[in-house]
């Protein structure tokens, strides 16, 4: 008898959990919140200025792919050193070319 009562309790609990999930999912779709860390397909919060994002996109176009981990480390180190704009792009290309030649 106790086993039947526990079984009914567990079934009711699972039905309530599914019901609450469905209600919450519908609410979340209704009040969809845009990612606050993404603006115009650009990440913010890294301390990057707009021209840094432009140069990053140019690097992707030049490489024809996303930068590898090592290339990304080089890029971020140049950004931390204060380079931006065309100077950032030139320094990055120089460093990448030096690594490929060695």
KEKE-3310 file (N, C-alpha, C; in steps of 0.2 Angstrom, whole numbers, plus 5000, padded with zeros to 4 digits):
npx = (5004:5010:5019:5012:5006:5018:5022:5011:5013:5026:5023:5013:5022:5031:5023:5019:5031:5034:5023:5026:5038:5034:5026:5035:5044:5036:5034:5047:5049:5041:5045:5058:5075:5087:5105:5114:5128:5131:5132:5127:5132:5144:5156:5156:5165:5177:5186:5188:5188:5178:5185:5194:5186:5183:5195:5198:5188:5193:5205:5200:5194:5206:5213:5204:5197:5193:5204:5217:5221:5234:5236:5225:5230:5241:5234:5226:5236:5242:5232:5231:5243:5240:5238:5228:5216:5223:5236:5236:5232:5243:5254:5249:5249:5262:5268:5262:5267:5280:5280:5276:5287:5297)
npy = (4994:5006:5008:5010:5022:5030:5028:5035:5048:5051:5050:5061:5071:5071:5074:5087:5094:5093:5100:5113:5116:5117:5128:5138:5138:5143:5156:5161:5161:5171:5182:5185:5188:5199:5195:5203:5205:5206:5216:5221:5209:5209:5206:5213:5220:5216:5226:5231:5243:5250:5250:5240:5229:5230:5228:5215:5208:5210:5203:5190:5189:5190:5179:5169:5162:5158:5165:5154:5147:5151:5162:5170:5173:5181:5191:5196:5200:5210:5219:5222:5228:5240:5243:5248:5249:5251:5250:5239:5229:5228:5225:5213:5205:5205:5198:5185:5182:5181:5170:5159:5159:5154)
npz = (5000:5004:4994:4983:4986:4986:4973:4966:4971:4966:4952:4951:4955:4944:4934:4937:4937:4923:4918:4924:4918:4904:4905:4910:4899:4889:4893:4893:4880:4876:4883:4877:4880:4874:4871:4883:4881:4868:4854:4839:4833:4839:4851:4868:4882:4882:4882:4870:4856:4844:4831:4833:4833:4819:4813:4818:4811:4798:4799:4799:4787:4779:4783:4780:4789:4806:4818:4825:4841:4845:4836:4840:4853:4850:4844:4854:4863:4857:4857:4870:4872:4867:4854:4840:4826:4810:4813:4822:4814:4804:4813:4818:4806:4803:4814:4812:4800:4803:4811:4803:4794:4802)
capx = (5000:5014:5023:5007:5005:5024:5021:5006:5016:5031:5020:5011:5028:5034:5018:5019:5038:5034:5019:5030:5043:5031:5024:5041:5047:5032:5035:5053:5049:5037:5049:5065:5080:5093:5111:5117:5135:5132:5129:5128:5136:5151:5156:5159:5167:5184:5189:5189:5185:5175:5190:5197:5182:5184:5202:5197:5184:5198:5209:5196:5194:5213:5215:5199:5195:5194:5211:5219:5222:5240:5235:5221:5234:5245:5230:5225:5242:5243:5226:5233:5248:5237:5237:5221:5216:5227:5242:5235:5232:5250:5258:5247:5251:5270:5269:5260:5271:5287:5279:5276:5293:5302)
capy = (5000:5012:5008:5013:5029:5033:5028:5040:5054:5052:5052:5068:5076:5072:5078:5094:5096:5094:5106:5119:5117:5120:5135:5142:5138:5148:5163:5163:5163:5177:5188:5183:5194:5198:5194:5210:5206:5206:5222:5221:5204:5210:5205:5218:5218:5214:5232:5233:5248:5248:5249:5234:5224:5230:5225:5208:5205:5210:5197:5184:5189:5189:5172:5165:5157:5161:5164:5149:5149:5155:5168:5174:5175:5186:5197:5199:5203:5217:5224:5224:5233:5247:5244:5247:5251:5249:5248:5233:5224:5227:5221:5206:5201:5204:5192:5179:5180:5178:5163:5155:5158:5150)
capz = (5000:5004:4988:4978:4987:4984:4966:4964:4973:4961:4946:4952:4955:4938:4930:4939:4934:4916:4917:4926:4913:4899:4907:4910:4892:4885:4896:4891:4873:4876:4885:4875:4882:4870:4875:4884:4879:4861:4851:4832:4832:4841:4859:4871:4888:4882:4882:4863:4853:4837:4826:4835:4830:4812:4811:4819:4805:4792:4800:4798:4779:4776:4785:4777:4794:4813:4820:4829:4848:4845:4833:4845:4859:4847:4843:4861:4866:4853:4859:4877:4872:4865:4846:4837:4819:4805:4816:4825:4808:4802:4818:4818:4800:4804:4819:4809:4794:4806:4814:4797:4791:4806)
cpx = (5004:5017:5018:5006:5012:5024:5017:5009:5022:5028:5017:5017:5030:5029:5018:5026:5037:5029:5022:5035:5040:5028:5030:5044:5042:5033:5042:5053:5045:5041:5057:5069:5086:5099:5114:5124:5137:5129:5131:5133:5143:5151:5159:5161:5174:5189:5191:5185:5182:5180:5194:5193:5182:5190:5201:5193:5189:5203:5206:5195:5201:5214:5210:5196:5195:5201:5212:5220:5228:5239:5230:5225:5238:5240:5228:5230:5244:5238:5228:5238:5246:5236:5230:5222:5220:5234:5242:5235:5239:5254:5256:5249:5259:5271:5267:5264:5278:5286:5279:5282:5298:5300)
cpy = (5006:5013:5011:5020:5033:5034:5034:5047:5056:5054:5059:5073:5077:5076:5086:5097:5098:5100:5113:5121:5120:5127:5140:5143:5143:5155:5165:5165:5170:5183:5187:5190:5193:5198:5201:5211:5206:5212:5221:5215:5204:5209:5211:5216:5216:5220:5234:5239:5246:5246:5242:5228:5224:5227:5217:5204:5205:5204:5191:5184:5188:5181:5167:5160:5161:5160:5158:5152:5153:5162:5173:5177:5181:5192:5200:5203:5210:5222:5226:5229:5240:5248:5244:5250:5248:5246:5241:5227:5223:5223:5214:5202:5200:5198:5186:5177:5178:5171:5158:5154:5154:5143)
cpz = (5000:4998:4983:4979:4985:4976:4963:4965:4968:4954:4946:4952:4948:4933:4931:4937:4927:4915:4919:4921:4906:4900:4907:4903:4888:4887:4893:4884:4872:4878:4884:4877:4877:4874:4876:4882:4872:4858:4843:4830:4834:4849:4862:4878:4888:4882:4875:4861:4847:4832:4827:4832:4822:4810:4812:4813:4799:4793:4798:4790:4776:4777:4781:4782:4801:4815:4825:4836:4848:4842:4837:4850:4856:4847:4849:4864:4863:4856:4866:4877:4869:4858:4845:4830:4815:4807:4819:4819:4805:4807:4818:4812:4800:4808:4816:4804:4797:4809:4808:4794:4795:4807)
residu = (UNK:UNK:UNK:UNK:UNK:UNK:UNK:UNK:UNK:UNK:UNK:UNK:UNK:UNK:UNK:UNK:UNK:UNK:UNK:UNK:UNK:UNK:UNK:UNK:UNK:UNK:UNK:UNK:UNK:UNK:UNK:UNK:UNK:UNK:UNK:UNK:UNK:UNK:UNK:UNK:UNK:UNK:UNK:UNK:UNK:UNK:UNK:UNK:UNK:UNK:UNK:UNK:UNK:UNK:UNK:UNK:UNK:UNK:UNK:UNK:UNK:UNK:UNK:UNK:UNK:UNK:UNK:UNK:UNK:UNK:UNK:UNK:UNK:UNK:UNK:UNK:UNK:UNK:UNK:UNK:UNK:UNK:UNK:UNK:UNK:UNK:UNK:UNK:UNK:UNK:UNK:UNK:UNK:UNK:UNK:UNK:UNK:UNK:UNK:UNK:UNK:UNK)
# end
